[in-house]
Amino acid sequence: MQIEKTALPGVLVLVPRRFGDDRGFFSESWNRRLLHEAGVDLPEFVQDNHSLSLVSGTLRGLHFQAPPHAQGKLVRCGRGRLFDVAVDIRKGSPTYGQWVGAELSFQNGRQLWIPPGFLHGFLTREPETEILYKCTDHYAPDCDGAVAWDSIGIEWGLEGRPILSAKDAEAPALNEFDSPFTYEGPFDYEARL
């Protein structure tokens, strides 16, 4: 598995190997042992989610789940193409409010690891785009939150207005948001990569 650092410490791009022939391909999308051997020990995953967005230009986010049920997410695209974003919202972090984005698609097989303490959002770039992600904690409605998608300066590559849920359209701006996360130093695996 190929592991790429991003501009935000802790956020990683994982690219599993694909073994293909004239029938298609096979890939291990997640392998704890391979990541451990590469020096990356992610928390245990307890829940898998699958989302379908029918229309290109659908924007979901920017979401987080607060402590004590903070979630890390390993995100991949099962069909179509999307622009996936992580934003650091850990108070005291040297990268607070900064973002990184990666194009994830069925074709490229790339995945984005987003640790707890980061916002997550994505914009679909093709119709009928599916996103699949593993989570490190169960969904807890009382810990669910959002920040406005257009309050951080993310270069979404939008053509026109996105399609939003009511929750996302009403989310507070980052400068009006009191983050429940605190920076606790660098991630252990960053030093080993």
Short mmCIF file of the C-alpha atoms (twelve columns), coordinates in Angstrom:
data_MODEL
# 
_entry.id   MODEL 
# 
loop_
_atom_site.group_PDB 
_atom_site.id 
_atom_site.type_symbol 
_atom_site.label_atom_id 
_atom_site.label_alt_id 
_atom_site.label_comp_id 
_atom_site.label_asym_id 
_atom_site.label_seq_id 
_atom_site.Cartn_x 
_atom_site.Cartn_y 
_atom_site.Cartn_z 
_atom_site.pdbx_PDB_model_num 
ATOM 1   C CA . MET A 1   0.000   0.000  0.000   1 
ATOM 2   C CA . GLN A 2   1.297   3.430  -0.924  1 
ATOM 3   C CA . ILE A 3   1.107   5.995  1.903   1 
ATOM 4   C CA . GLU A 4   1.316   9.719  1.156   1 
ATOM 5   C CA . LYS A 5   1.593   12.544 3.685   1 
ATOM 6   C CA . THR A 6   -0.477  15.667 3.076   1 
ATOM 7   C CA . ALA A 7   0.053   19.310 4.028   1 
ATOM 8   C CA . LEU A 8   -1.907  18.629 7.241   1 
ATOM 9   C CA . PRO A 9   0.015   16.433 9.674   1 
ATOM 10  C CA . GLY A 10  -2.044  13.363 10.535  1 
ATOM 11  C CA . VAL A 11  -4.117  13.366 7.338   1 
ATOM 12  C CA . LEU A 12  -2.905  10.681 4.921   1 
ATOM 13  C CA . VAL A 13  -3.677  9.481  1.413   1 
ATOM 14  C CA . LEU A 14  -3.630  5.686  1.163   1 
ATOM 15  C CA . VAL A 15  -3.444  4.006  -2.230  1 
ATOM 16  C CA . PRO A 16  -4.014  0.242  -2.129  1 
ATOM 17  C CA . ARG A 17  -2.462  -1.907 -4.855  1 
ATOM 18  C CA . ARG A 18  -4.758  -3.213 -7.553  1 
ATOM 19  C CA . PHE A 19  -4.170  -6.519 -9.278  1 
ATOM 20  C CA . GLY A 20  -5.900  -6.468 -12.641 1 
ATOM 21  C CA . ASP A 21  -6.441  -8.531 -15.736 1 
ATOM 22  C CA . ASP A 22  -8.990  -8.642 -18.548 1 
ATOM 23  C CA . ARG A 23  -11.763 -9.483 -16.026 1 
ATOM 24  C CA . GLY A 24  -11.209 -6.404 -13.858 1 
ATOM 25  C CA . PHE A 25  -9.158  -6.020 -10.671 1 
ATOM 26  C CA . PHE A 26  -8.784  -7.145 -7.053  1 
ATOM 27  C CA . SER A 27  -7.649  -4.862 -4.247  1 
ATOM 28  C CA . GLU A 28  -7.367  -5.049 -0.471  1 
ATOM 29  C CA . SER A 29  -8.849  -1.685 0.431   1 
ATOM 30  C CA . TRP A 30  -7.887  -2.068 4.104   1 
ATOM 31  C CA . ASN A 31  -5.114  -4.145 5.675   1 
ATOM 32  C CA . ARG A 32  -4.095  -3.324 9.265   1 
ATOM 33  C CA . ARG A 33  -0.954  -5.493 9.108   1 
ATOM 34  C CA . LEU A 34  0.432   -3.760 5.986   1 
ATOM 35  C CA . LEU A 35  -0.110  -0.332 7.520   1 
ATOM 36  C CA . HIS A 36  1.471   -1.427 10.805  1 
ATOM 37  C CA . GLU A 37  4.531   -2.697 8.914   1 
ATOM 38  C CA . ALA A 38  4.739   0.742  7.247   1 
ATOM 39  C CA . GLY A 39  4.621   2.469  10.659  1 
ATOM 40  C CA . VAL A 40  0.970   3.568  10.613  1 
ATOM 41  C CA . ASP A 41  -1.249  2.308  13.427  1 
ATOM 42  C CA . LEU A 42  -4.738  3.710  12.984  1 
ATOM 43  C CA . PRO A 43  -7.415  3.274  15.649  1 
ATOM 44  C CA . GLU A 44  -9.839  0.370  15.439  1 
ATOM 45  C CA . PHE A 45  -12.784 0.836  13.082  1 
ATOM 46  C CA . VAL A 46  -16.238 0.069  14.494  1 
ATOM 47  C CA . GLN A 47  -18.659 1.222  11.790  1 
ATOM 48  C CA . ASP A 48  -18.774 1.313  7.971   1 
ATOM 49  C CA . ASN A 49  -20.918 3.900  6.146   1 
ATOM 50  C CA . HIS A 50  -22.056 4.036  2.516   1 
ATOM 51  C CA . SER A 51  -23.558 7.134  0.895   1 
ATOM 52  C CA . LEU A 52  -24.913 7.761  -2.605  1 
ATOM 53  C CA . SER A 53  -25.236 11.231 -4.145  1 
ATOM 54  C CA . LEU A 54  -27.371 11.150 -7.279  1 
ATOM 55  C CA . VAL A 55  -26.372 14.527 -8.721  1 
ATOM 56  C CA . SER A 56  -22.957 15.977 -9.536  1 
ATOM 57  C CA . GLY A 57  -22.339 19.101 -7.437  1 
ATOM 58  C CA . THR A 58  -23.754 17.627 -4.218  1 
ATOM 59  C CA . LEU A 59  -21.759 18.932 -1.261  1 
ATOM 60  C CA . ARG A 60  -21.910 17.139 2.086   1 
ATOM 61  C CA . GLY A 61  -20.127 18.764 5.012   1 
ATOM 62  C CA . LEU A 62  -18.249 20.064 6.712   1 
ATOM 63  C CA . HIS A 63  -19.040 17.547 9.457   1 
ATOM 64  C CA . PHE A 64  -17.503 16.355 12.717  1 
ATOM 65  C CA . GLN A 65  -18.448 14.225 15.685  1 
ATOM 66  C CA . ALA A 66  -17.372 15.707 19.032  1 
ATOM 67  C CA . PRO A 67  -15.820 13.934 22.027  1 
ATOM 68  C CA . PRO A 68  -16.513 11.632 23.729  1 
ATOM 69  C CA . HIS A 69  -17.530 10.051 20.404  1 
ATOM 70  C CA . ALA A 70  -15.053 11.751 18.059  1 
ATOM 71  C CA . GLN A 71  -14.632 9.874  14.803  1 
ATOM 72  C CA . GLY A 72  -11.663 9.259  12.578  1 
ATOM 73  C CA . LYS A 73  -12.670 8.299  9.026   1 
ATOM 74  C CA . LEU A 74  -11.023 6.334  6.238   1 
ATOM 75  C CA . VAL A 75  -12.835 7.510  3.099   1 
ATOM 76  C CA . ARG A 76  -12.918 6.036  -0.409  1 
ATOM 77  C CA . CYS A 77  -15.042 6.338  -3.528  1 
ATOM 78  C CA . GLY A 78  -16.919 3.212  -4.602  1 
ATOM 79  C CA . ARG A 79  -18.333 4.676  -7.816  1 
ATOM 80  C CA . GLY A 80  -17.926 7.983  -9.601  1 
ATOM 81  C CA . ARG A 81  -15.642 10.804 -8.497  1 
ATOM 82  C CA . LEU A 82  -15.513 13.265 -5.604  1 
ATOM 83  C CA . PHE A 83  -13.340 15.950 -4.052  1 
ATOM 84  C CA . ASP A 84  -12.753 15.021 -0.404  1 
ATOM 85  C CA . VAL A 85  -11.662 17.598 2.193   1 
ATOM 86  C CA . ALA A 86  -10.250 17.590 5.734   1 
ATOM 87  C CA . VAL A 87  -9.948  20.740 7.912   1 
ATOM 88  C CA . ASP A 88  -7.976  20.929 11.168  1 
ATOM 89  C CA . ILE A 89  -10.212 22.226 14.010  1 
ATOM 90  C CA . ARG A 90  -8.020  21.349 17.004  1 
ATOM 91  C CA . LYS A 91  -7.617  24.418 19.238  1 
ATOM 92  C CA . GLY A 92  -3.935  25.297 19.583  1 
ATOM 93  C CA . SER A 93  -2.896  23.349 16.481  1 
ATOM 94  C CA . PRO A 94  -0.295  25.058 14.285  1 
ATOM 95  C CA . THR A 95  -2.536  24.170 11.309  1 
ATOM 96  C CA . TYR A 96  -5.901  25.190 12.846  1 
ATOM 97  C CA . GLY A 97  -8.381  26.187 10.130  1 
ATOM 98  C CA . GLN A 98  -6.197  24.861 7.302   1 
ATOM 99  C CA . TRP A 99  -7.527  22.338 4.802   1 
ATOM 100 C CA . VAL A 100 -6.362  19.695 2.342   1 
ATOM 101 C CA . GLY A 101 -8.319  18.091 -0.452  1 
ATOM 102 C CA . ALA A 102 -7.877  14.999 -2.593  1 
ATOM 103 C CA . GLU A 103 -9.728  13.678 -5.589  1 
ATOM 104 C CA . LEU A 104 -11.045 10.217 -4.828  1 
ATOM 105 C CA . SER A 105 -12.556 8.136  -7.590  1 
ATOM 106 C CA . PHE A 106 -13.419 4.589  -8.504  1 
ATOM 107 C CA . GLN A 107 -10.658 4.815  -11.102 1 
ATOM 108 C CA . ASN A 108 -7.792  6.009  -8.889  1 
ATOM 109 C CA . GLY A 109 -8.658  3.930  -5.779  1 
ATOM 110 C CA . ARG A 110 -7.217  6.585  -3.452  1 
ATOM 111 C CA . GLN A 111 -8.417  6.853  0.161   1 
ATOM 112 C CA . LEU A 112 -8.186  9.708  2.649   1 
ATOM 113 C CA . TRP A 113 -7.523  9.109  6.367   1 
ATOM 114 C CA . ILE A 114 -9.057  11.919 8.437   1 
ATOM 115 C CA . PRO A 115 -8.211  11.726 12.163  1 
ATOM 116 C CA . PRO A 116 -10.536 12.876 14.955  1 
ATOM 117 C CA . GLY A 117 -10.317 16.637 15.388  1 
ATOM 118 C CA . PHE A 118 -10.797 17.400 11.709  1 
ATOM 119 C CA . LEU A 119 -13.857 18.460 9.727   1 
ATOM 120 C CA . HIS A 120 -14.794 16.270 6.775   1 
ATOM 121 C CA . GLY A 121 -16.706 17.146 3.637   1 
ATOM 122 C CA . PHE A 122 -16.911 16.246 -0.022  1 
ATOM 123 C CA . LEU A 123 -18.229 17.488 -3.346  1 
ATOM 124 C CA . THR A 124 -19.401 15.015 -5.973  1 
ATOM 125 C CA . ARG A 125 -17.961 15.520 -9.442  1 
ATOM 126 C CA . GLU A 126 -19.999 12.878 -11.264 1 
ATOM 127 C CA . PRO A 127 -23.623 11.711 -11.041 1 
ATOM 128 C CA . GLU A 128 -24.370 8.661  -8.880  1 
ATOM 129 C CA . THR A 129 -21.191 8.960  -6.834  1 
ATOM 130 C CA . GLU A 130 -20.830 6.564  -3.913  1 
ATOM 131 C CA . ILE A 131 -18.642 7.203  -0.897  1 
ATOM 132 C CA . LEU A 132 -17.689 4.489  1.577   1 
ATOM 133 C CA . TYR A 133 -15.965 5.150  4.861   1 
ATOM 134 C CA . LYS A 134 -14.817 3.367  7.972   1 
ATOM 135 C CA . CYS A 135 -15.303 5.152  11.324  1 
ATOM 136 C CA . THR A 136 -13.458 4.816  14.625  1 
ATOM 137 C CA . ASP A 137 -16.571 5.450  16.748  1 
ATOM 138 C CA . HIS A 138 -20.291 4.808  16.415  1 
ATOM 139 C CA . TYR A 139 -22.634 7.538  15.245  1 
ATOM 140 C CA . ALA A 140 -23.818 9.648  18.202  1 
ATOM 141 C CA . PRO A 141 -26.503 12.211 17.233  1 
ATOM 142 C CA . ASP A 142 -25.857 14.337 20.346  1 
ATOM 143 C CA . CYS A 143 -22.196 14.752 19.286  1 
ATOM 144 C CA . ASP A 144 -22.908 15.482 15.614  1 
ATOM 145 C CA . GLY A 145 -21.939 18.920 14.286  1 
ATOM 146 C CA . ALA A 146 -21.129 20.955 11.190  1 
ATOM 147 C CA . VAL A 147 -19.304 24.072 10.039  1 
ATOM 148 C CA . ALA A 148 -20.282 26.095 6.957   1 
ATOM 149 C CA . TRP A 149 -18.723 24.728 3.786   1 
ATOM 150 C CA . ASP A 150 -17.955 28.213 2.423   1 
ATOM 151 C CA . SER A 151 -16.404 29.779 5.570   1 
ATOM 152 C CA . ILE A 152 -12.858 28.435 5.253   1 
ATOM 153 C CA . GLY A 153 -11.753 29.334 1.731   1 
ATOM 154 C CA . ILE A 154 -11.756 25.810 0.347   1 
ATOM 155 C CA . GLU A 155 -11.220 25.720 -3.399  1 
ATOM 156 C CA . TRP A 156 -14.016 23.286 -4.205  1 
ATOM 157 C CA . GLY A 157 -13.853 23.751 -7.989  1 
ATOM 158 C CA . LEU A 158 -17.587 24.448 -8.060  1 
ATOM 159 C CA . GLU A 159 -19.570 25.487 -11.103 1 
ATOM 160 C CA . GLY A 160 -22.518 27.365 -9.601  1 
ATOM 161 C CA . ARG A 161 -24.106 26.684 -6.207  1 
ATOM 162 C CA . PRO A 162 -23.770 23.247 -4.613  1 
ATOM 163 C CA . ILE A 163 -26.679 21.029 -3.623  1 
ATOM 164 C CA . LEU A 164 -26.829 21.121 0.190   1 
ATOM 165 C CA . SER A 165 -28.891 19.614 2.987   1 
ATOM 166 C CA . ALA A 166 -30.768 22.033 5.256   1 
ATOM 167 C CA . LYS A 167 -28.344 21.171 8.077   1 
ATOM 168 C CA . ASP A 168 -25.312 22.052 5.957   1 
ATOM 169 C CA . ALA A 169 -26.892 25.258 4.618   1 
ATOM 170 C CA . GLU A 170 -27.494 26.470 8.200   1 
ATOM 171 C CA . ALA A 171 -24.134 25.458 9.735   1 
ATOM 172 C CA . PRO A 172 -22.169 28.225 11.518  1 
ATOM 173 C CA . ALA A 173 -19.054 29.769 9.980   1 
ATOM 174 C CA . LEU A 174 -15.663 28.666 11.276  1 
ATOM 175 C CA . ASN A 175 -15.080 32.052 12.947  1 
ATOM 176 C CA . GLU A 176 -18.361 31.607 14.912  1 
ATOM 177 C CA . PHE A 177 -17.540 28.035 15.938  1 
ATOM 178 C CA . ASP A 178 -16.177 26.938 19.327  1 
ATOM 179 C CA . SER A 179 -14.293 23.729 18.598  1 
ATOM 180 C CA . PRO A 180 -14.604 20.861 21.098  1 
ATOM 181 C CA . PHE A 181 -11.137 19.579 20.057  1 
ATOM 182 C CA . THR A 182 -7.721  20.448 21.515  1 
ATOM 183 C CA . TYR A 183 -4.339  19.910 19.889  1 
ATOM 184 C CA . GLU A 184 -2.373  17.238 21.760  1 
ATOM 185 C CA . GLY A 185 0.821   17.196 19.712  1 
ATOM 186 C CA . PRO A 186 1.865   15.414 16.537  1 
ATOM 187 C CA . PHE A 187 0.458   12.050 15.539  1 
ATOM 188 C CA . ASP A 188 2.803   9.154  16.403  1 
ATOM 189 C CA . TYR A 189 2.783   7.689  12.901  1 
ATOM 190 C CA . GLU A 190 3.895   10.947 11.237  1 
ATOM 191 C CA . ALA A 191 7.432   10.571 12.629  1 
ATOM 192 C CA . ARG A 192 7.709   7.010  11.259  1 
ATOM 193 C CA . LEU A 193 6.774   7.887  7.672   1 
# 
